[in-house]
Amino acid sequence: MPVKLVNTIRTKKGFGEAVAQRFATPKSVASAQGFIRMEVLINEKNHDYDEVKICTNWDTKSDFNAWFTSEEAVNTHKRVAKEEDSPMLGNDVSIYEVKYEHYPAVPAK
C-alpha cells in the first residue's frame, strides 16, 4: 500500500527558506527503490517559528524503511543533527496510508 511521510520541521523565525533550500537538489532518496516523489512545503505565517514540511511518497512503507535505515540516509541525518547553531527547533514525522488519489481528468494545456 502506498504511503506518504511528512517530516514537519520547525525552524527559528526567518530560517524556513534556508532549511527548505537544503532540499532543492535531489539526494540519495531520489534513486531509492519505491520512492515516488518529494514535495517541500513552507509556512512562514506563524509568529514564533517557520514550518517546513518534507513530504515523500513511497510505493510501500517497507521501501521507505529500507531507505531510511540505509547507511547513506543514516549518515545524512547524523550530519544534520550535529550542526551547531542549527536553526531547527524540532521536528515531527507522520506516516499516512494513501487511500485515494485523483488526477486531472483532462491533461492541462
PyMOL commands that place a pseudoatom at each C-alpha (Angstrom):
pseudoatom trace, name=CA, resn=MET, resi=1, chain=A, elem=C, hetatm=0, pos=[0.000, 0.000, 0.000]
pseudoatom trace, name=CA, resn=PRO, resi=2, chain=A, elem=C, hetatm=0, pos=[1.426, 3.457, -0.901]
pseudoatom trace, name=CA, resn=VAL, resi=3, chain=A, elem=C, hetatm=0, pos=[2.428, 5.739, 1.957]
pseudoatom trace, name=CA, resn=LYS, resi=4, chain=A, elem=C, hetatm=0, pos=[3.204, 9.424, 2.427]
pseudoatom trace, name=CA, resn=LEU, resi=5, chain=A, elem=C, hetatm=0, pos=[5.678, 10.502, 5.083]
pseudoatom trace, name=CA, resn=VAL, resi=6, chain=A, elem=C, hetatm=0, pos=[5.524, 14.071, 6.311]
pseudoatom trace, name=CA, resn=ASN, resi=7, chain=A, elem=C, hetatm=0, pos=[8.503, 15.402, 8.246]
pseudoatom trace, name=CA, resn=THR, resi=8, chain=A, elem=C, hetatm=0, pos=[7.374, 18.687, 9.813]
pseudoatom trace, name=CA, resn=ILE, resi=9, chain=A, elem=C, hetatm=0, pos=[10.403, 20.774, 10.762]
pseudoatom trace, name=CA, resn=ARG, resi=10, chain=A, elem=C, hetatm=0, pos=[10.041, 23.834, 12.980]
pseudoatom trace, name=CA, resn=THR, resi=11, chain=A, elem=C, hetatm=0, pos=[12.770, 26.446, 12.500]
pseudoatom trace, name=CA, resn=LYS, resi=12, chain=A, elem=C, hetatm=0, pos=[13.704, 29.701, 14.109]
pseudoatom trace, name=CA, resn=LYS, resi=13, chain=A, elem=C, hetatm=0, pos=[11.686, 32.549, 12.608]
pseudoatom trace, name=CA, resn=GLY, resi=14, chain=A, elem=C, hetatm=0, pos=[13.164, 33.636, 9.286]
pseudoatom trace, name=CA, resn=PHE, resi=15, chain=A, elem=C, hetatm=0, pos=[15.066, 30.385, 8.633]
pseudoatom trace, name=CA, resn=GLY, resi=16, chain=A, elem=C, hetatm=0, pos=[12.362, 28.367, 6.859]
pseudoatom trace, name=CA, resn=GLU, resi=17, chain=A, elem=C, hetatm=0, pos=[13.508, 29.297, 3.367]
pseudoatom trace, name=CA, resn=ALA, resi=18, chain=A, elem=C, hetatm=0, pos=[17.138, 28.381, 4.127]
pseudoatom trace, name=CA, resn=VAL, resi=19, chain=A, elem=C, hetatm=0, pos=[16.122, 24.997, 5.522]
pseudoatom trace, name=CA, resn=ALA, resi=20, chain=A, elem=C, hetatm=0, pos=[13.809, 24.337, 2.561]
pseudoatom trace, name=CA, resn=GLN, resi=21, chain=A, elem=C, hetatm=0, pos=[16.671, 25.215, 0.184]
pseudoatom trace, name=CA, resn=ARG, resi=22, chain=A, elem=C, hetatm=0, pos=[18.650, 22.236, 1.549]
pseudoatom trace, name=CA, resn=PHE, resi=23, chain=A, elem=C, hetatm=0, pos=[16.145, 20.006, -0.242]
pseudoatom trace, name=CA, resn=ALA, resi=24, chain=A, elem=C, hetatm=0, pos=[16.282, 21.820, -3.614]
pseudoatom trace, name=CA, resn=THR, resi=25, chain=A, elem=C, hetatm=0, pos=[18.750, 19.350, -5.116]
pseudoatom trace, name=CA, resn=PRO, resi=26, chain=A, elem=C, hetatm=0, pos=[17.740, 15.662, -5.205]
pseudoatom trace, name=CA, resn=LYS, resi=27, chain=A, elem=C, hetatm=0, pos=[19.787, 13.440, -2.901]
pseudoatom trace, name=CA, resn=SER, resi=28, chain=A, elem=C, hetatm=0, pos=[20.050, 9.655, -2.445]
pseudoatom trace, name=CA, resn=VAL, resi=29, chain=A, elem=C, hetatm=0, pos=[16.344, 9.394, -1.719]
pseudoatom trace, name=CA, resn=ALA, resi=30, chain=A, elem=C, hetatm=0, pos=[15.553, 10.174, -5.369]
pseudoatom trace, name=CA, resn=SER, resi=31, chain=A, elem=C, hetatm=0, pos=[17.090, 6.882, -6.511]
pseudoatom trace, name=CA, resn=ALA, resi=32, chain=A, elem=C, hetatm=0, pos=[15.769, 4.719, -3.670]
pseudoatom trace, name=CA, resn=GLN, resi=33, chain=A, elem=C, hetatm=0, pos=[13.626, 1.719, -4.544]
pseudoatom trace, name=CA, resn=GLY, resi=34, chain=A, elem=C, hetatm=0, pos=[9.936, 2.546, -4.172]
pseudoatom trace, name=CA, resn=PHE, resi=35, chain=A, elem=C, hetatm=0, pos=[10.450, 6.322, -3.992]
pseudoatom trace, name=CA, resn=ILE, resi=36, chain=A, elem=C, hetatm=0, pos=[7.723, 8.160, -5.925]
pseudoatom trace, name=CA, resn=ARG, resi=37, chain=A, elem=C, hetatm=0, pos=[8.229, 11.861, -5.249]
pseudoatom trace, name=CA, resn=MET, resi=38, chain=A, elem=C, hetatm=0, pos=[9.165, 14.570, -2.773]
pseudoatom trace, name=CA, resn=GLU, resi=39, chain=A, elem=C, hetatm=0, pos=[7.412, 17.854, -2.058]
pseudoatom trace, name=CA, resn=VAL, resi=40, chain=A, elem=C, hetatm=0, pos=[8.881, 20.619, 0.093]
pseudoatom trace, name=CA, resn=LEU, resi=41, chain=A, elem=C, hetatm=0, pos=[6.285, 22.940, 1.623]
pseudoatom trace, name=CA, resn=ILE, resi=42, chain=A, elem=C, hetatm=0, pos=[6.920, 26.074, 3.667]
pseudoatom trace, name=CA, resn=ASN, resi=43, chain=A, elem=C, hetatm=0, pos=[4.686, 28.027, 6.023]
pseudoatom trace, name=CA, resn=GLU, resi=44, chain=A, elem=C, hetatm=0, pos=[6.034, 31.317, 7.365]
pseudoatom trace, name=CA, resn=LYS, resi=45, chain=A, elem=C, hetatm=0, pos=[2.698, 32.534, 8.779]
pseudoatom trace, name=CA, resn=ASN, resi=46, chain=A, elem=C, hetatm=0, pos=[3.350, 31.523, 12.405]
pseudoatom trace, name=CA, resn=HIS, resi=47, chain=A, elem=C, hetatm=0, pos=[4.643, 34.402, 14.530]
pseudoatom trace, name=CA, resn=ASP, resi=48, chain=A, elem=C, hetatm=0, pos=[7.004, 32.265, 16.615]
pseudoatom trace, name=CA, resn=TYR, resi=49, chain=A, elem=C, hetatm=0, pos=[8.652, 29.942, 14.080]
pseudoatom trace, name=CA, resn=ASP, resi=50, chain=A, elem=C, hetatm=0, pos=[8.690, 28.847, 10.431]
pseudoatom trace, name=CA, resn=GLU, resi=51, chain=A, elem=C, hetatm=0, pos=[7.490, 25.414, 9.391]
pseudoatom trace, name=CA, resn=VAL, resi=52, chain=A, elem=C, hetatm=0, pos=[8.910, 23.282, 6.583]
pseudoatom trace, name=CA, resn=LYS, resi=53, chain=A, elem=C, hetatm=0, pos=[7.194, 20.042, 5.571]
pseudoatom trace, name=CA, resn=ILE, resi=54, chain=A, elem=C, hetatm=0, pos=[9.186, 17.447, 3.681]
pseudoatom trace, name=CA, resn=CYS, resi=55, chain=A, elem=C, hetatm=0, pos=[6.637, 15.095, 2.117]
pseudoatom trace, name=CA, resn=THR, resi=56, chain=A, elem=C, hetatm=0, pos=[7.775, 11.892, 0.443]
pseudoatom trace, name=CA, resn=ASN, resi=57, chain=A, elem=C, hetatm=0, pos=[5.587, 9.341, -1.293]
pseudoatom trace, name=CA, resn=TRP, resi=58, chain=A, elem=C, hetatm=0, pos=[6.586, 5.680, -1.398]
pseudoatom trace, name=CA, resn=ASP, resi=59, chain=A, elem=C, hetatm=0, pos=[5.231, 2.511, -3.008]
pseudoatom trace, name=CA, resn=THR, resi=60, chain=A, elem=C, hetatm=0, pos=[5.282, 0.804, 0.409]
pseudoatom trace, name=CA, resn=LYS, resi=61, chain=A, elem=C, hetatm=0, pos=[6.257, 1.536, 3.997]
pseudoatom trace, name=CA, resn=SER, resi=62, chain=A, elem=C, hetatm=0, pos=[8.942, -1.144, 3.745]
pseudoatom trace, name=CA, resn=ASP, resi=63, chain=A, elem=C, hetatm=0, pos=[10.513, 0.742, 0.797]
pseudoatom trace, name=CA, resn=PHE, resi=64, chain=A, elem=C, hetatm=0, pos=[10.741, 3.832, 2.987]
pseudoatom trace, name=CA, resn=ASN, resi=65, chain=A, elem=C, hetatm=0, pos=[12.167, 1.836, 5.909]
pseudoatom trace, name=CA, resn=ALA, resi=66, chain=A, elem=C, hetatm=0, pos=[14.813, 0.269, 3.653]
pseudoatom trace, name=CA, resn=TRP, resi=67, chain=A, elem=C, hetatm=0, pos=[15.969, 3.713, 2.521]
pseudoatom trace, name=CA, resn=PHE, resi=68, chain=A, elem=C, hetatm=0, pos=[15.711, 5.320, 5.980]
pseudoatom trace, name=CA, resn=THR, resi=69, chain=A, elem=C, hetatm=0, pos=[17.898, 2.640, 7.574]
pseudoatom trace, name=CA, resn=SER, resi=70, chain=A, elem=C, hetatm=0, pos=[20.446, 2.673, 4.723]
pseudoatom trace, name=CA, resn=GLU, resi=71, chain=A, elem=C, hetatm=0, pos=[23.977, 3.819, 5.539]
pseudoatom trace, name=CA, resn=GLU, resi=72, chain=A, elem=C, hetatm=0, pos=[23.689, 6.888, 3.313]
pseudoatom trace, name=CA, resn=ALA, resi=73, chain=A, elem=C, hetatm=0, pos=[20.415, 8.071, 4.875]
pseudoatom trace, name=CA, resn=VAL, resi=74, chain=A, elem=C, hetatm=0, pos=[21.680, 7.460, 8.413]
pseudoatom trace, name=CA, resn=ASN, resi=75, chain=A, elem=C, hetatm=0, pos=[24.882, 9.428, 7.713]
pseudoatom trace, name=CA, resn=THR, resi=76, chain=A, elem=C, hetatm=0, pos=[22.947, 12.312, 6.159]
pseudoatom trace, name=CA, resn=HIS, resi=77, chain=A, elem=C, hetatm=0, pos=[20.707, 12.618, 9.201]
pseudoatom trace, name=CA, resn=LYS, resi=78, chain=A, elem=C, hetatm=0, pos=[23.714, 12.413, 11.564]
pseudoatom trace, name=CA, resn=ARG, resi=79, chain=A, elem=C, hetatm=0, pos=[25.356, 15.381, 9.810]
pseudoatom trace, name=CA, resn=VAL, resi=80, chain=A, elem=C, hetatm=0, pos=[22.214, 17.475, 10.224]
pseudoatom trace, name=CA, resn=ALA, resi=81, chain=A, elem=C, hetatm=0, pos=[21.879, 16.533, 13.897]
pseudoatom trace, name=CA, resn=LYS, resi=82, chain=A, elem=C, hetatm=0, pos=[25.462, 17.617, 14.673]
pseudoatom trace, name=CA, resn=GLU, resi=83, chain=A, elem=C, hetatm=0, pos=[25.268, 21.111, 13.201]
pseudoatom trace, name=CA, resn=GLU, resi=84, chain=A, elem=C, hetatm=0, pos=[25.990, 23.770, 15.772]
pseudoatom trace, name=CA, resn=ASP, resi=85, chain=A, elem=C, hetatm=0, pos=[23.818, 26.866, 15.813]
pseudoatom trace, name=CA, resn=SER, resi=86, chain=A, elem=C, hetatm=0, pos=[21.171, 24.900, 13.949]
pseudoatom trace, name=CA, resn=PRO, resi=87, chain=A, elem=C, hetatm=0, pos=[18.088, 26.918, 13.026]
pseudoatom trace, name=CA, resn=MET, resi=88, chain=A, elem=C, hetatm=0, pos=[15.960, 23.810, 13.614]
pseudoatom trace, name=CA, resn=LEU, resi=89, chain=A, elem=C, hetatm=0, pos=[13.805, 23.831, 16.736]
pseudoatom trace, name=CA, resn=GLY, resi=90, chain=A, elem=C, hetatm=0, pos=[12.435, 20.307, 16.336]
pseudoatom trace, name=CA, resn=ASN, resi=91, chain=A, elem=C, hetatm=0, pos=[10.509, 18.013, 14.062]
pseudoatom trace, name=CA, resn=ASP, resi=92, chain=A, elem=C, hetatm=0, pos=[7.667, 15.505, 13.953]
pseudoatom trace, name=CA, resn=VAL, resi=93, chain=A, elem=C, hetatm=0, pos=[7.271, 12.673, 11.464]
pseudoatom trace, name=CA, resn=SER, resi=94, chain=A, elem=C, hetatm=0, pos=[3.849, 11.375, 10.445]
pseudoatom trace, name=CA, resn=ILE, resi=95, chain=A, elem=C, hetatm=0, pos=[3.132, 8.379, 8.228]
pseudoatom trace, name=CA, resn=TYR, resi=96, chain=A, elem=C, hetatm=0, pos=[-0.090, 8.178, 6.230]
pseudoatom trace, name=CA, resn=GLU, resi=97, chain=A, elem=C, hetatm=0, pos=[-1.508, 5.373, 4.119]
pseudoatom trace, name=CA, resn=VAL, resi=98, chain=A, elem=C, hetatm=0, pos=[-2.574, 6.755, 0.753]
pseudoatom trace, name=CA, resn=LYS, resi=99, chain=A, elem=C, hetatm=0, pos=[-6.163, 5.610, 0.324]
pseudoatom trace, name=CA, resn=TYR, resi=100, chain=A, elem=C, hetatm=0, pos=[-7.194, 7.548, -2.776]
pseudoatom trace, name=CA, resn=GLU, resi=101, chain=A, elem=C, hetatm=0, pos=[-5.547, 9.748, -5.385]
pseudoatom trace, name=CA, resn=HIS, resi=102, chain=A, elem=C, hetatm=0, pos=[-7.192, 11.826, -8.080]
pseudoatom trace, name=CA, resn=TYR, resi=103, chain=A, elem=C, hetatm=0, pos=[-5.561, 13.305, -11.144]
pseudoatom trace, name=CA, resn=PRO, resi=104, chain=A, elem=C, hetatm=0, pos=[-6.889, 15.745, -13.743]
pseudoatom trace, name=CA, resn=ALA, resi=105, chain=A, elem=C, hetatm=0, pos=[-9.488, 14.109, -15.989]
pseudoatom trace, name=CA, resn=VAL, resi=106, chain=A, elem=C, hetatm=0, pos=[-8.128, 16.066, -18.929]
pseudoatom trace, name=CA, resn=PRO, resi=107, chain=A, elem=C, hetatm=0, pos=[-4.434, 16.947, -19.157]
pseudoatom trace, name=CA, resn=ALA, resi=108, chain=A, elem=C, hetatm=0, pos=[-3.739, 20.646, -18.628]
pseudoatom trace, name=CA, resn=LYS, resi=109, chain=A, elem=C, hetatm=0, pos=[-2.888, 22.624, -21.762]
for i in range(1, 109): cmd.bond("trace and resi %d" % i, "trace and resi %d" % (i + 1))
show_as sticks, trace
zoom trace
